[in-house]
Amino acid sequence: MTTLHAVERNRAEVNVAPLPLRLGSAVGSLFPALAENVQRRAISPEALRRIADAQRHKR
């Protein structure tokens, strides 16, 4: 959907994420446990640790 279509149809929000991300989000909304398991297996423990360390100051 282009911006023009969004304006013509008076859309309040437009999802501009790439298709794979939109599909993943839709699947995650429908099947949260599946999405959690896929995400857990898709990222290494080291990467998770770095993400947690980088966000620690926000807590």
N, C-alpha and C positions, 0 to 999 in steps of 0.2 A: 504494500500500500504506500503510495507516495504521500508526501505532505499535502499536495493539492487535493487528493481524494479525502484525506482526513479533514481538511477545512470544509470541503464541499458537503461532507456527511456529518459535520458538526461533532467530530470525535473529540472526547475529552482527553484521551490518551492515545498515543501511537507507540507500539512496540517496535523499536528500531534495532533490536538485537539480531545477530545472524541466525539463520534458520536452525542450525544444530543447537544453538543455545535456547531458542524458543521451544524446540521439541523437547529438549532435556527438562526445561522448566515445566512444560505441560505434563510430561510423564511424572516428574517429581511431585506435582500437585495431585495427580491421580493416585500415585502409588508411592507415598513417602518412604515406606520401609525399603522398597526396592531401590529408590534413589539414594538412600543412606548407604546401603550395602555397596552399590556401584561406586559411589564417591569414596568410600572407605578403601576399596580395593584399587582405585585408580590413582591414588596419591601415596607416595612413600612416607613412612613414619618420620624420616628426616625432614621432608618438606612440611609435614604437619607441625613438627616441632618449631621450624623456622617461622611459620605463619603465626603460631601461638606466641612465640617470643616477640615477634614484631607488633602484635596487638596487645601485649601485656600492659602497656602503659595506659590503655583505654579502660582498664578495669579498676 
